[in-house]
Amino acid sequence: MTQRPGPHSQEMVRRDSNVLAPVSGRVYPFVMERGLGCEVWDVDGSRYLDFNAGIAVVSTGHSHPRIVKAIQDQATRFIHMAGTDFYNEAQVKLGEKLTSVMPKGQDWRVFFANSGTESVEAAIKLARYATGRQGIIAFFGAFHGRSYGSLSLTASKPRQRAGYFPLLPGVEHAYYPNPFRAPMGGSPERVVDACLDYIEHTLFETVLPPGDVAAIIIEPIQGEGGYIVPPADWFPRLRALCDKHGILLIADEVQSGVGRTGKMWAIEHFDVLPDIITSAKGLGSGMPIGACIARKELTDNWLPGAHGNTYGGNALACTAAYETLCLVEEELMANAREVGGYMMQCLDQIATRSNNIAQIRGKGLMIGCEFVKDKATNEPDHDGAEQVMVDAFRRGLLLLTCGKSTIRFCPPLVLTKEQVDEGLSIFEETVQAVYNR
């Protein structure tokens, strides 16, 4: 087996430790040199299959020729002119494209940011501004970012919040309807009832009157919380609850959006129209960009100067995002459906051969594989999942975990079935090696 990490990678890790704050939690010592499509190489020349895409970011694959050319062409004209103070075609062109691929039935307006957390900050500021209300409901297991407002919504891991209290007031958390784990007990069939009852009869009747709630923010498929797909009736009933009380529904599509699930937006799987959608990650194919897209009625009275940032609408990022949306719409969304379906079938077969894989779940190329100590108890196996991830790296496959014991598969949307076969062969070998020691 090739030595991973090699000597050049080890030296880079040493240099990194001398200059960068250790707050970034690197899970294994991969040091990237270059990439193309779903393949990457480290500084020692070792090849890997990338099944995490920089946490679902490089949606069109590493260094897609059309993305590279678009960035190069724009860079020869100009790189940046503050979009909050001046106009440029790259920003307008992307805004036109982005609103054209939004769920039908709304007149949408866009605010550009630089990341997912900034998109969420914009969304919660707009929700409060437009409604005159202060309360926000998020969900246990959620990840919405790490700046103060978005961190107040995040409820994924305690280390993300430790040391930063007090956080934003007016935020409460409810239970995400995980049918496999049934977070409030009871049967999986009643998980939606239980989670909605908690909002209506616990939160609304004790700590957060519905008339004070500006918005409910939720991931259509919960990402960092474990790639949880809610039951089909969850979102229609949540939308009805919001409508009953005049509450805005914010769909955080930072990880699930831009074709990853086989539809442009994951919320479209549930036939529900949100009031605000946040986007980032896969939107720019690796360029730093985010967007808060909202109903026109909400943004009409968002007065100039009420929100802004320096780099939002950066010309290079907007150009890359425009080309990304074109590629996703032309071919990659369909590829995510087809290859994602194939990958799910293959993972289901692997799960039948393992006593430690309890569930395969997801949509498109957003797939979770949950590890347990054994299928008799379904007790989460955090250490096992982490070991599979690290050992897969040493075999040439890049993976990341999420939730308590889930490995996430969020590869570039250019993934082929042949690459699925190669990657999952490594994955199954790794699972067998970890659990047969």
N, C-alpha and C positions, 0 to 999 in steps of 0.2 A: 504494500500500500504506500502511496506517495506520502511523504512527511508533510503534515499540515498542522501548524504553520511551519514554513521553511525559514531559513536563517534571515532572509531579507524582511520577511514579515515580522519576525521576532524583533529585529532591530527597529523597525518602524513603530512597533508597539512600545518599545523602550523610549524612543524619541517623543512619542505622543504623551507618555506619562510625565515627561519633564516639562511640558508646556501647557497642556490642556487640563482644565478642571475635571476631576474624577466623577463629576455628577452624571456624566453620560454612562449608562450601564451597558457596556459592551458584553454580549453574551458568549462570544467566542472570537478568537483573534484572526478574523478575515480582513486582509488589507488589499483593497481593490486596486488594480492597475488599469484594466480596461474591460469593456463589455460590448456585446453585440447580441441583440435579441434577448434570448433567455440564457445566454452563456456569459460567464464572467471569468476573468483570470486574475490571480493575485500577483503580487510583486515578485514571487518566485517562479511564475509561469505556470502554476497549477490551475487547471480548468475546473469550473464548478457549473452545475445547473442552478439557476436562481429561481427558487420557488417562493420568494417573498417580495421581490421587486421593490426593495427599499421601503418596506411596509406599504405595499399596494400603491406605490408612487409611479414607477416607470411603466405606465400602462401600455405604451406602444413598444416596449422593449428598450433595451439599452442602445442608445445612439442610433435610433431609427433614421435612415437617410433623409426622409422628408422633414423630420424634426430638426436635424442638424442643418440642413440647407436653409430652412426657414429662419433659424436663429442666425446663421451666417449672413444671409441676405439682409436681415433687419439690422444687424450690428454694423454693416457697412454704411447704413444711413444715419441712424442714431440709436443709442442704447437706452437713454432715459430722459424723460421730461415730465415733471410731476403731474400726474393725472388729476390731482385734486385742484390744481391751479390753471392748467392749460389743457388743450385738446390734442389728441393724436389719433390717427386712423386705426392703429393697431388695437387700441382700447375699444373704439367704436365697433370695429369689425368683429372683435371677439364678443362684445355685448350683443350684437345682432345675431351671431351664430348661437350663442348660449341661450338667448331667449327663444330661439327657434326650436331648440331641442328640449325645452322644458315641458312638463306635463301639460296637456291641452286643457283649456277651460279657464285660464287666468291670463291677465295682461301683466307680464312680469317686468321688473326693473332690477338692475344689477348694481351692487357695490363691490369693487375689487379690493382685495387684501393680499397678503403675502403668504398666508398659511391657514391651516384649519382652525387653529385657536383664535386667530384674528377674525375669521369668518364668523365663528360662534360669538365672539365679543360683539361684533356688529349686529348679529341677529338678536341677542338679548337686549342690547341698547335700543334697537329699533322697536322691539316688542314693548318695552316699557314706555318708550317715547310715544308710540302710536296709540297705546291703550290707556295711558295714564295710571296703569296699575304697576305694582312692584313685584309680586310673587312669581316665582318660576318653579316648575316641577320638573325634575330630571329623574333618572332611574338608577337603582343600585346596579353596579356592574358597568355603568356608562363610562366612556372616555370622550371628553369634549375638548381637551386641551389642558395647558398648564399655566397660562397666564391667570391673573387672579379671578376674573369673572368666570372664565371657562373652567378653571380648577374647582370653583365652588360647585359646579355641576358634575364634575368628574367624581365617580365613586367606584373606581376599579380596584385600586390597591392602596393600602394605607400609607405606604412610603411616598406616594405622590402628593399627599396632603400634609403629612407630618411636618411640624415646625412652621407652618404658614398660617395658623389660626390667629385672629378670627378671619373667616372668609366672608364672601358676599352675603349680606342678610337677605332674608326673604326667599331663600332656596330650601325646598324640601325634596326628599327622594321617595319614590314609590318602587314597587317591585316589577321587574321586567318579566313578561310571561314566558318562562323557560319550560316548555312542556316536558323535557327530560328530567329536570330537577324539581319542578313544582315548588317554587321558592316559599310559598306559604303553606306547604303541606297539602294534603288532599290529593285527589286524582288528577292526572294530566288533563283529563277532559274538562275539568273545572278551573283550569289555571287562569283563563281569561276572566271568568266571573270573579275569582278571588282577587286578582290584581286590580280590576276596576272597582270592586267593593272597597278595597283599601283606600283608593283615592277618594271615592265619594263618601264613605262612612267613617274613615279614620282621619285622613288629612283635612277634608273639607269641614268635618264636624268638630275638629279639635284645634288644629294649629294654623290652618290656612284657609280662610273663607274663600269660596270660589269667586266672589266678586272682587277679590284682591289679586287674583291670579292673572298675570299678563299672558303667560305662555306655558305650554308643555313642550319640552324639547326631548327628542328621542331619536335613536338610531334605528332605521327600518330593519336592519340586521345588526344586532349588537356586536361590535368589533372586538375591542380589547377585553370585553367581558366574556368572550368565548365563542364568537361566531354563532350567536344564538338566532335562530329563525323563529319568529313568533307564529302562533296559530293564525290561520287565514282570517278568522273573524275579529282578531284583535284590533287592527287599525280602523276598520269601519266603525266599531263600537267606541274606540277612543275618539275618533273624529266626531261622532254623535255627542259624546260627553263634552267635548270642547265647544261644539255649537250650542249646546244647551246652556252653557254658562258664559258664552262670549269670550272664550279663551282661544288664543292663537295656537296653532299646531306648527311646530318647527321640526322639520326632518333634517337631522344631521347626516348628510350623505358624504362626509369628508372621506370615509374609507369605502363606502359601498357604492358610490356614484360613478358616473362616467363609464358606463358599459360593463362594469366589473361583474355584475350579477346576470348579465345577458339582456338586461334592459338598460336604457340610459340612466335611469334612477331606480334604485331598489324599491322605493315606495310605490312604483307603478305595478309591482307584483300584487299589490293589495287593493288596487282600484280606489285609492284615496288621494284627495288633493290637499296638500298642506298649504299653509299660508306663507311660509318661509322655508327655503332650502339652503343649506350651507354646503359648500364644495371646496375641495383642495386636492391634496395628494395626486391622484391620477389625472387631474385636470391639466397639468402642465408637463407631463412626461418627464418629470425631474426638475423642471424649473420652478422656483418658489412663487406660487400664486394661489390665492384663495378667492372665493366669491360668496357673497350673501345675496341670494336672489329672492325677492319678495313681491307680493301682490302690489300692483301700482297704487291701490288705495292706501296702502300703508306708507309708501315712500313719498306720496304727493306732498305731505306736510312735514317731511324730514328736512328741515330748513338748512340752507348752506352754512357750513361750519359746525353743524351739530355732531358731525363725526368726520373722520378723515385719517389719512396716513400718508407718509412720504412716498413709499415705493408701490403702493397699490396701483395697478394699471401699468406697471412697467412694460415698456415696449417689447423687450425680448421675451418676457414671460407671457405676455398676451399673444405674441406671434406663435410661440410654441403651443399655447393652449388652443388657439384657433386650429392649427394643423392637427393637434391631438383629437379634437372633436370631429374633424373631417374623417380622420382614419377610423375612429371608433364607429362613427355612423356608417361609413362605407363598408367596413368589413370586420372590425374587431369585436363589435357587440355580438354579431352572429357567431364568430369564432369562440367567444366566451361561452355561449350557450352550448355549442356542439362539443367542444373539447372539454368544457366543464362537466357536461353530462357524462362523457366518457370517463373522465377522471373520477367522478363520483362512483360509477359502476366498478371501476378498478379498486377503489378504496373500500367499497362494500365487500368485495371479494377478499381483500386482505383482512378486513375485520372479522370475517367468518373463520379465518385461520388463526386468529389470535384471541387469547382469553383476556387481553388487556386493552382492547379497543372496544369501547362501549357503544359509540355512536359516530356515524358520519353524517354531517348535515351541511347545508349551504345552498347557494344558488349560483349558477354560472361558475366563475373562477374565484369565488369567495367561499372556501370550504373549510370546515373544522373537523378535526379528528380527535375525539375525547378519549383520554387514557384513564384507566381505572386499575386498581390493584387486583381485582378479579371481577368477572361478570356476575358472580353470585351476590356481591354486595354493592357493586358500582361505586365503591369508595374512590374518590378522585386520587390519582397518582401523580402528584406534582413532580416529584423527583424523577419518576420514570419518563415523563414527557420531556423534562429538561435534559435528561441524559440522551434520549433519542435525538433531540435537536443538536446537541453538541457532537455526538458520535456521527450523525449524518454529515455534519461539516467536515469531519476528518475523512469521510468517504467521498466528498465532492458534491454534496447537496446542501444548499442554503435554505434553512427553515427558521421560523420563529414560533414562539408559543403565544397563547392568549388565555384568558380565564385562569382557572385553577390548574387545569391539566389538559389543555387542548393545544394541539399543534395546528397552526393555521396555514392553509395553502392559498396564497394570493399572488400567483406568478404573473409576469407580463401577459397581456391579452393576446400576444402573438404566439403563445405556446402551441406546439404541435402534439398530435397523438404519439408520435415517436418519442418526443421528449417526455411525455407523461410516462410511457413505458420505461424509459431509462431512469427517470427520477424515482418512480415508485418501486422499481426493482431495488434501488439503493435504500429506499425507505423501509421496505419490508425486511431486507437483510439486516438493517440497523435495529429494527424492532425485535427481530428474533435474537440478535446478539445481545441486546440489552436485557431481555427478559429470560434468556436461557443461560445466564452466567452462573 
